[in-house]
């Protein structure tokens, strides 16, 4: 519940949430930021891993793909746990999971060992989002939910920026200690997020909306034991299908832009790690800025237009940086792209949360969001195949995939419901009388 406003005075939006609501939001924010660090660091070290284990680059991108695919497994399991047992425990489990997987991967004796633990990391990575998003969005007042959704989802950019900074500052000094120490050190750093679980356990409480919903389910004896199945009921089916289309395109756009620039710049343009880190670091800072801006705009102009506008502009920016080999033009174009299209993820937490009722929210949002990871997982291997095996280079496949996916994303967003200002209540909705599909 939000703090009550003083009579006759408008309370600033940042004073409306209580201390417990801020703690819940911060827990989700930290979980997602550090999740991003652990995942994206791998995107920067794929080339040295291929060289270390003498495997094709396409094989290393397959690790990336399987990690993304297993996110759906983690999201589905954590969504069910979060809807039945609470948002807090699955969040802590997920952070411990992906932190330890990165640590073990850093000590890989061979490629198969690395493949196994980086793939398992996907389960923990997928599990973090539904628990964290539900915890944050249910705890936050409707007035500024769009803004804080953008800040939450934009923290992925901050996590990527941290990995880029670590790569640019620490990779070469670590590598100077011995061959392979660079990429191994990057992965071992990924165990640090586990410390956040201690803080979450001590300070974070379950959202009042979820707790009240659980009481209603117990009182009425109408517990939703299989929340994932409910999203395919007729009353939610359109929200589910349009959400799946939106997320599938969203993941494809993201990985068409962000999965391979590190490999492209090193392999084809000969950039050093320090040079590669510059556009990736600052680009991800701009992703955070863009997400916060378009999140705030969504509270004014609605959910749909806050996504359609930046995605449309991004179509015309894409060729600027992918049709040049000049370092300055590439960097400026890439930063402009990040500033504009970085906002496309801003509404992932709030718009998906607003589409579904409390008793199925984490399961629904987790499934819809992470089925997109299945499609996104194909991006890096397919683009690498055309770049390397078909001798196209990385730039053209990245450009075609980005533009095509942006068009599909705009269509999916346009077809979705407008939910700006929706109050997330505790009342049961799944058991309202209706004709099943």
C-alpha positions as CSV (number, residue, x, y, z in Angstrom):
1,X,0.0,0.0,0.0
2,X,1.2,3.5,-0.7
3,X,1.6,6.2,1.9
4,X,-1.5,8.3,2.3
5,X,-1.2,11.9,0.9
6,X,-1.4,14.8,3.3
7,X,-4.7,16.6,3.2
8,X,-4.7,19.5,0.7
9,X,-1.2,18.8,-0.5
10,X,0.1,16.9,-3.5
11,X,2.7,14.4,-2.4
12,X,5.8,14.1,-4.7
13,X,5.8,10.8,-6.5
14,X,9.0,9.6,-4.7
15,X,7.5,10.2,-1.3
16,X,4.3,8.2,-2.0
17,X,5.9,4.8,-1.6
18,X,6.7,3.5,2.0
19,X,10.1,2.4,3.2
20,X,9.1,-1.3,2.6
21,X,8.0,-0.5,-0.9
22,X,11.4,1.1,-1.6
23,X,13.2,-1.9,-0.2
24,X,11.2,-4.3,-2.3
25,X,11.9,-2.3,-5.4
26,X,15.6,-2.0,-4.6
27,X,15.8,-5.8,-4.2
28,X,14.3,-6.4,-7.7
29,X,16.5,-3.6,-9.1
30,X,19.7,-5.1,-7.7
31,X,18.7,-8.6,-8.8
32,X,18.2,-7.5,-12.4
33,X,21.3,-5.3,-12.6
34,X,23.6,-8.1,-11.3
35,X,21.8,-10.7,-13.5
36,X,22.7,-8.5,-16.5
37,X,26.3,-8.3,-15.4
38,X,26.6,-12.1,-15.1
39,X,25.0,-12.8,-18.4
40,X,26.5,-10.0,-20.6
41,X,30.1,-10.5,-19.6
42,X,30.0,-13.7,-21.7
43,X,29.2,-11.7,-24.8
44,X,32.5,-9.9,-24.5
45,X,34.7,-13.0,-24.1
46,X,33.3,-15.4,-26.7
47,X,36.3,-14.9,-29.0
48,X,39.0,-15.7,-26.4
49,X,36.9,-18.7,-25.2
50,X,36.8,-20.1,-28.8
51,X,40.5,-19.6,-29.0
52,X,41.2,-21.2,-25.6
53,X,39.3,-24.4,-26.3
54,X,40.0,-24.5,-30.0
55,X,36.3,-24.6,-30.9
56,X,34.4,-22.7,-33.7
57,X,32.9,-19.3,-32.7
58,X,29.5,-20.7,-33.7
59,X,29.9,-23.3,-31.0
60,X,30.5,-20.6,-28.4
61,X,27.4,-18.7,-29.6
62,X,25.5,-21.9,-29.1
63,X,26.3,-21.6,-25.4
64,X,24.7,-18.2,-25.4
65,X,21.6,-19.6,-27.2
66,X,21.1,-22.5,-24.8
67,X,21.5,-20.2,-21.8
68,X,18.7,-18.0,-23.2
69,X,16.4,-21.0,-23.9
70,X,16.8,-22.3,-20.4
71,X,15.6,-19.0,-19.1
72,X,12.0,-20.1,-19.9
73,X,12.5,-23.2,-17.6
74,X,13.6,-21.0,-14.8
75,X,10.9,-18.4,-15.4
76,X,8.1,-21.0,-15.4
77,X,9.3,-22.6,-12.2
78,X,10.0,-19.3,-10.4
79,X,6.7,-17.9,-11.6
80,X,4.8,-20.8,-10.1
81,X,6.8,-20.5,-6.8
82,X,6.3,-16.7,-6.7
83,X,2.5,-17.0,-7.2
84,X,2.1,-19.8,-4.6
85,X,4.8,-19.1,-2.0
86,X,5.7,-15.5,-2.3
87,X,8.0,-13.3,-4.4
88,X,11.0,-13.1,-2.0
89,X,12.3,-16.7,-1.8
90,X,12.4,-17.3,-5.6
91,X,14.3,-14.1,-6.0
92,X,17.0,-15.1,-3.5
93,X,17.3,-18.6,-5.0
94,X,17.7,-17.2,-8.5
95,X,20.5,-14.8,-7.5
96,X,22.4,-17.6,-5.7
97,X,21.9,-19.9,-8.7
98,X,23.2,-17.6,-11.5
99,X,26.1,-16.4,-9.3
100,X,27.4,-19.8,-8.5
101,X,27.0,-21.0,-12.1
102,X,29.2,-18.2,-13.3
103,X,31.8,-19.0,-10.6
104,X,32.0,-22.7,-11.6
105,X,32.2,-21.7,-15.3
106,X,35.2,-19.6,-14.6
107,X,37.1,-22.8,-13.5
108,X,36.1,-24.8,-16.6
109,X,38.7,-27.5,-17.5
110,X,37.2,-28.0,-20.9
111,X,34.5,-26.5,-23.2
112,X,31.8,-29.1,-22.2
113,X,32.1,-28.1,-18.6
114,X,31.8,-24.4,-19.5
115,X,28.8,-25.2,-21.7
116,X,27.1,-27.1,-18.9
117,X,27.3,-24.4,-16.2
118,X,26.7,-21.4,-18.5
119,X,23.6,-23.2,-19.8
120,X,22.4,-23.8,-16.2
121,X,23.0,-20.1,-15.5
122,X,20.0,-19.5,-17.8
123,X,17.6,-21.2,-15.3
124,X,18.6,-18.8,-12.5
125,X,18.6,-15.9,-14.9
126,X,15.1,-16.7,-16.0
127,X,13.9,-17.2,-12.5
128,X,15.0,-13.8,-11.3
129,X,12.8,-11.8,-13.6
130,X,9.2,-12.9,-12.8
131,X,9.8,-12.9,-9.0
132,X,11.6,-9.5,-9.1
133,X,9.2,-7.8,-11.5
134,X,6.1,-9.0,-9.6
135,X,7.8,-7.9,-6.3
136,X,8.6,-4.4,-7.6
137,X,5.5,-3.7,-9.6
138,X,3.0,-4.9,-7.0
139,X,4.8,-2.9,-4.3
140,X,4.8,0.4,-6.4
141,X,2.0,3.0,-6.6
142,X,0.2,3.2,-10.0
143,X,1.0,6.9,-10.5
144,X,4.7,6.4,-11.3
145,X,4.7,2.7,-12.1
146,X,5.7,3.4,-15.8
147,X,8.7,5.5,-14.7
148,X,9.9,2.9,-12.2
149,X,9.3,0.1,-14.6
150,X,11.7,1.9,-17.0
151,X,14.3,2.3,-14.2
152,X,14.0,-1.3,-13.2
153,X,14.3,-2.8,-16.7
154,X,16.9,-0.2,-17.7
155,X,19.1,-1.5,-14.9
156,X,19.9,-4.3,-17.3
157,X,21.8,-1.6,-19.2
158,X,23.7,-0.7,-16.1
159,X,24.6,-4.3,-15.5
160,X,25.9,-4.5,-19.1
161,X,27.8,-1.3,-18.6
162,X,29.4,-2.8,-15.5
163,X,30.5,-5.8,-17.4
164,X,31.9,-3.6,-20.2
165,X,33.8,-1.5,-17.7
166,X,35.2,-4.7,-16.0
167,X,36.2,-6.0,-19.4
168,X,37.8,-2.8,-20.5
169,X,39.7,-2.3,-17.2
170,X,40.5,-5.8,-15.9
171,X,40.6,-8.2,-18.9
172,X,44.1,-7.3,-20.2
173,X,45.7,-7.0,-16.7
174,X,44.3,-10.4,-15.8
175,X,45.3,-11.9,-19.1
176,X,48.9,-10.7,-18.6
177,X,49.0,-13.0,-15.6
178,X,48.6,-16.0,-17.9
179,X,46.7,-17.2,-21.0
180,X,43.0,-17.6,-20.2
181,X,43.1,-15.7,-16.9
182,X,41.3,-12.8,-18.6
183,X,38.0,-14.5,-19.5
184,X,38.1,-16.8,-16.4
185,X,38.5,-13.8,-14.2
186,X,35.5,-12.1,-15.8
187,X,33.3,-15.1,-15.1
188,X,34.6,-15.5,-11.5
189,X,33.6,-11.9,-10.7
190,X,30.1,-13.1,-11.3
191,X,29.9,-14.7,-7.9
192,X,29.7,-11.3,-6.1
193,X,25.9,-10.9,-6.6
194,X,25.3,-13.7,-4.2
195,X,26.0,-11.3,-1.3
196,X,22.8,-9.4,-2.1
197,X,20.7,-12.3,-0.8
198,X,21.8,-11.5,2.7
199,X,20.3,-8.0,2.4
200,X,17.1,-9.3,0.8
201,X,16.5,-11.8,3.5
202,X,17.0,-9.2,6.2
203,X,15.0,-6.2,4.9
204,X,12.5,-7.2,2.1
205,X,8.9,-8.1,2.8
206,X,6.2,-9.6,0.6
207,X,4.0,-7.2,-1.3
208,X,0.7,-6.5,0.6
209,X,-1.3,-7.1,-2.6
210,X,0.1,-10.6,-2.9
211,X,-0.4,-11.4,0.8
212,X,-4.0,-10.2,0.8
213,X,-4.7,-12.2,-2.4
214,X,-3.4,-15.3,-0.6
215,X,-5.8,-14.7,2.3
216,X,-8.7,-14.4,-0.2
217,X,-7.7,-17.6,-1.9
218,X,-7.5,-19.4,1.5
219,X,-10.8,-17.9,2.7
220,X,-12.8,-18.7,-0.5
221,X,-11.0,-22.1,-1.0
222,X,-10.2,-21.1,-4.6
223,X,-6.5,-21.5,-4.7
224,X,-5.0,-21.2,-8.1
225,X,-2.7,-24.2,-8.1
226,X,-1.8,-24.1,-11.9
227,X,-1.5,-20.4,-12.6
228,X,0.3,-20.9,-15.9
229,X,-2.7,-22.6,-17.5
230,X,-5.0,-19.7,-16.6
231,X,-3.2,-17.4,-19.1
232,X,-4.8,-19.4,-21.9
233,X,-8.3,-18.8,-20.7
234,X,-10.4,-16.7,-23.2
235,X,-10.4,-13.6,-21.0
236,X,-6.5,-13.5,-21.0
237,X,-5.7,-15.2,-24.3
238,X,-5.4,-12.0,-26.4
239,X,-3.1,-10.4,-23.7
240,X,-1.0,-13.6,-23.7
241,X,-0.7,-13.8,-27.5
242,X,0.1,-10.2,-28.2
243,X,2.5,-10.2,-25.3
244,X,4.3,-13.2,-26.7
245,X,4.6,-11.5,-30.1
246,X,5.9,-8.3,-28.5
247,X,8.4,-10.2,-26.4
248,X,9.6,-12.5,-29.2
249,X,10.4,-9.4,-31.4
250,X,11.8,-7.5,-28.4
251,X,14.4,-10.2,-27.7
252,X,15.4,-10.5,-31.3
253,X,15.9,-6.7,-31.5
254,X,18.0,-6.7,-28.4
255,X,20.4,-9.5,-29.4
256,X,20.6,-8.3,-33.0
257,X,22.0,-5.0,-31.6
258,X,23.9,-6.2,-28.5
259,X,25.0,-9.8,-28.8
260,X,27.7,-9.5,-31.4
261,X,29.2,-6.0,-31.5
262,X,32.1,-7.1,-29.3
263,X,32.9,-10.0,-31.5
264,X,32.4,-7.9,-34.7
265,X,34.6,-5.1,-33.6
266,X,37.4,-7.4,-32.5
267,X,37.3,-9.9,-35.3
268,X,36.6,-7.7,-38.3
269,X,37.6,-4.2,-37.4
270,X,40.6,-5.1,-35.1
271,X,39.5,-3.1,-32.1
272,X,41.2,-3.7,-28.7
273,X,39.2,-4.7,-25.6
274,X,39.6,-1.1,-24.3
275,X,38.2,0.3,-27.5
276,X,35.3,-2.2,-27.6
277,X,34.4,-1.2,-24.0
278,X,33.8,2.4,-24.9
279,X,30.6,2.2,-27.0
280,X,29.3,-0.8,-25.0
281,X,29.8,1.0,-21.6
282,X,28.3,4.4,-22.6
283,X,25.7,2.8,-24.8
284,X,24.3,0.9,-21.8
285,X,24.4,4.0,-19.6
286,X,22.2,5.6,-22.3
287,X,19.9,2.5,-22.3
288,X,19.2,3.3,-18.7
289,X,18.5,6.9,-19.4
290,X,16.3,6.0,-22.3
291,X,14.3,3.5,-20.3
292,X,13.7,5.9,-17.5
293,X,12.6,8.6,-20.0
294,X,10.2,6.5,-22.0
295,X,8.9,4.9,-18.8
296,X,7.9,8.3,-17.5
297,X,6.4,9.2,-20.9
298,X,4.3,6.0,-20.7
299,X,2.6,7.5,-17.6
300,X,1.6,10.5,-19.8
301,X,1.0,9.2,-23.3
302,X,0.2,5.6,-22.6
303,X,2.0,2.2,-22.9
304,X,1.7,1.7,-26.6
305,X,3.0,5.0,-27.9
306,X,5.9,5.0,-25.4
307,X,7.2,2.0,-27.3
308,X,6.1,2.6,-30.8
309,X,7.8,6.1,-31.1
310,X,11.4,5.0,-30.2
311,X,11.2,1.8,-32.1
312,X,10.1,3.6,-35.3
313,X,12.9,6.1,-35.0
314,X,15.4,3.3,-34.4
315,X,14.7,1.7,-37.8
316,X,16.3,4.7,-39.5
317,X,19.2,4.9,-37.1
318,X,20.3,1.3,-37.6
319,X,22.2,1.7,-41.0
320,X,24.2,4.7,-39.6
321,X,26.6,2.6,-37.6
322,X,26.4,-0.7,-39.5
323,X,27.4,0.7,-42.9
324,X,30.7,2.2,-41.7
325,X,34.1,1.1,-40.5
326,X,35.1,4.5,-39.1
327,X,35.4,4.1,-35.3
328,X,34.0,7.6,-34.6
329,X,30.9,7.2,-36.8
330,X,30.3,3.7,-35.5
331,X,30.6,4.9,-31.9
332,X,28.3,7.9,-32.3
333,X,25.7,6.0,-34.3
334,X,25.7,3.1,-31.8
335,X,25.3,5.5,-28.9
336,X,22.4,7.3,-30.7
337,X,20.8,3.9,-31.3
338,X,21.2,3.1,-27.6
339,X,19.7,6.4,-26.6
340,X,16.6,5.9,-28.7
341,X,15.8,2.2,-28.8
342,X,17.1,1.6,-25.3
343,X,13.6,2.6,-24.2
344,X,12.0,-0.4,-25.9
345,X,12.4,-2.5,-22.8
346,X,11.1,0.1,-20.4
347,X,7.6,-1.4,-20.0
348,X,8.5,-5.1,-19.7
349,X,7.9,-5.2,-16.0
350,X,4.8,-3.0,-15.6
351,X,2.9,-3.7,-18.9
352,X,3.2,-7.4,-18.5
353,X,2.2,-7.1,-14.8
354,X,-0.8,-5.0,-15.6
355,X,-2.1,-7.5,-18.2
356,X,-2.8,-10.2,-15.6
357,X,-4.3,-10.6,-12.1
358,X,-2.3,-11.0,-8.9
359,X,-2.9,-14.8,-8.5
360,X,-1.3,-15.6,-11.8
361,X,0.9,-12.5,-12.4
362,X,4.4,-13.9,-11.8
363,X,3.7,-17.1,-13.8
364,X,2.1,-15.1,-16.7
365,X,4.7,-12.4,-16.9
366,X,7.5,-14.9,-16.5
367,X,6.2,-17.2,-19.3
368,X,5.3,-14.4,-21.8
369,X,8.6,-12.6,-21.2
370,X,10.9,-15.6,-21.4
371,X,9.3,-17.3,-24.4
372,X,10.8,-14.4,-26.1
373,X,14.2,-15.7,-25.0
374,X,13.6,-18.8,-27.1
375,X,13.5,-16.7,-30.2
376,X,16.3,-14.4,-29.0
377,X,18.5,-17.4,-28.5
378,X,18.5,-18.1,-32.3
379,X,19.8,-14.7,-33.1
380,X,23.6,-15.0,-32.3
381,X,24.1,-18.5,-33.9
382,X,22.1,-17.5,-37.0
383,X,23.9,-14.2,-37.5
384,X,27.3,-15.8,-36.8
385,X,26.5,-18.5,-39.4
386,X,25.8,-15.9,-42.1
387,X,28.7,-13.7,-41.0
388,X,31.3,-16.5,-40.9
389,X,30.1,-19.4,-42.9
390,X,28.4,-17.4,-45.6
391,X,31.2,-14.7,-45.7
392,X,28.7,-11.9,-45.2
393,X,30.5,-10.3,-42.3
394,X,28.6,-9.3,-39.1
395,X,27.3,-5.9,-40.1
396,X,24.7,-6.8,-42.7
397,X,23.1,-9.7,-40.8
398,X,23.0,-7.5,-37.7
399,X,21.3,-4.7,-39.7
400,X,18.7,-6.9,-41.4
401,X,17.8,-8.6,-38.1
402,X,17.5,-5.4,-36.2
403,X,15.2,-3.6,-38.7
404,X,13.0,-6.7,-39.4
405,X,12.5,-7.4,-35.7
406,X,11.7,-3.7,-34.9
407,X,8.9,-3.8,-37.5
408,X,7.4,-7.0,-35.9
409,X,7.8,-5.4,-32.4
410,X,5.8,-2.3,-33.4
411,X,3.0,-4.5,-34.7
412,X,2.9,-6.6,-31.5
413,X,2.8,-3.4,-29.3
414,X,0.1,-1.8,-31.4
415,X,-2.2,-4.9,-30.9
416,X,-1.7,-5.0,-27.1
417,X,-4.1,-3.5,-24.5
418,X,-3.7,0.0,-23.0
419,X,-3.3,-0.4,-19.2
420,X,-1.9,3.0,-18.1
421,X,-3.0,3.8,-14.6
422,X,-4.4,0.4,-13.8
423,X,-4.6,-0.4,-10.0
424,X,-3.2,-3.8,-9.1
425,X,-5.7,-5.2,-6.7
426,X,-5.9,-8.3,-4.5
427,X,-9.3,-9.5,-5.6
428,X,-9.5,-12.8,-7.3
429,X,-10.2,-12.6,-11.0
430,X,-9.4,-16.1,-12.4
431,X,-12.5,-17.7,-10.9
432,X,-15.0,-15.2,-12.3
433,X,-17.6,-17.1,-14.3
434,X,-16.6,-17.4,-17.9
435,X,-16.6,-19.8,-20.9
436,X,-13.2,-21.5,-21.2
437,X,-11.4,-21.5,-24.5
